[in-house]
Amino acid sequence: MTAMSETLERAGGDDIPRDERTGDVALTAWQVAYEQRAFWRNRTRAFFSFGMPVMLLLLFGALNSGGKIQELGNIPYVTFFLPGILAYGIVITQFVNMAGGIAIQRDNGLLKRMRGTPLPGWAYVSGRLGSTALVSVVMTVVMLIIGWVGFDVHLRAAAVPAVVVTVLLGAATFAALGLAAVMIIPNAEAAPVVANVLILPLSFISGIWYPLTGAPEWLVDVAKFFPLEHLANALHIAFDPLNHGSAWSGNDLFVLAIWLLVGTRLAMRFWQREMAR
């Protein structure tokens, strides 16, 4: 039984509070809690969404523990790689996870069945968004601990607010885009392929795996059009040990906010279409 089908069955029982017990916050909190349980119980999904980026940090960090990046002021490679793989991990937990999960539930008819339950559509979407955002926050904390303990990567206290805001804004942006991407996914079997075709090439031109100091200018311009480069760059600025000024990257956050609005608009259109069927 899938997580969504369990949700629909329980929505008709006493698990969702009603009447005086019901409120927007209570419904959303209940759904977030349920989505969290469903996420961590699915070990395959949890590994590829949460464990894979962490494993890549450990692997690349160990392989390049003594490496330096001369183009960026001779900073350690791990100091550069940690914010990049963190950005990639956020995309995996948000965009890929959201697009694949919703596509499966659409094809199984579970989204239609939800209309016949007391669970409002907004509560379900908010629950998924809140749950994936929580996963991204936990992953950020884990990576910061690994970077600090294992590879001596330090984040100055003044940069913590910028990292928190960037992670949350990036999570919201890619979750909305992931929901919107379901419109171009023909079926559930194609969901992982489509999601990775959209994300993997961008990761190579967005400064995730290596700096783009020697890349052609036109390729850098293409990368700057998409939100992944701006998420990675905002985190790189916050983590940069040579940056003693502001840890905020206003331009990158602004571009992410624009993509959040675009993704939200497209996601709303998809959801309204699905609920009208």
Steps between C-alpha positions, in 0.01 A plus 500: 500500500639839402541789740233698319243220512560466874445873533170481315376212713597671821346828382158346549574399859583678819863580424421840344355737761164660422264774624652690789821291477552594138707786373723576210811452708374176656412344165830596345696382803320164493578453133864600546536244777343229288712582195811484719412153622427385144827648371733339753320164485567485127871420528567512127356847461667622818839372384492655153344827619686547828782246522646538151604868531646431844690199363633710210628758749684229693638341182615816321621647826716196572636484144590870496578562868830669419393663177502874443321714241747758374241683290306586818785625712648160584210402723459129591297300250264375772420859599384556143330164459289501817269790405479368145393149598264653757328689217483179297356313798228762539405455135484122539285508815270766359477489121566133421316367804197724443474440127539124528266458796217710358529333159457157658200612704342661195532184294367284783191719527577593860473873433146449374407288801610778731205713388265255673674528837497767772865576423515830305733519204683798647573302819648214300720731289607700806584179680722378218670838470558523874633145518747541214614834645564330833708232324709775336556670836609175664730424207654848533573445869651156432724635224616790716594258777683269258683796345602636838599172668632307201650763273554812715253709299378786715201729451540835671216597732414809295426278199253268676189718433590523131538121475169440676309739274671367187424137589133573577451716190676245281292218647175686435607592146594150389202340674266729305689431177486128570123512538473705182726259310239225533314672215769391253550150646293259288483218755644381829760276337646798315510722810854414620640528147336836429597643839864397468523617137387842619731517802818301431628706202434820694706374791810484276468861386390647834818473704397193696792267429774744400543877448405640161788744476614358165156438348385683185312820574190385311481187716524707817219722371283195435563374854410839649157484339406199715454495879752227588802719424361776722430263788853360479659844465309644796624212717856533365507866598382418853762225542790681333778531764648794309175696518514720808213723393131427458403134472182595313470478123205724421505441126496121536219510755302731274529260207396210723197700613399561137526128424297429815219721367517334157503152651214580737286635216560193283449266796165665579393455140593131511321445831183678384497290184542178695228587748260592217528160329 
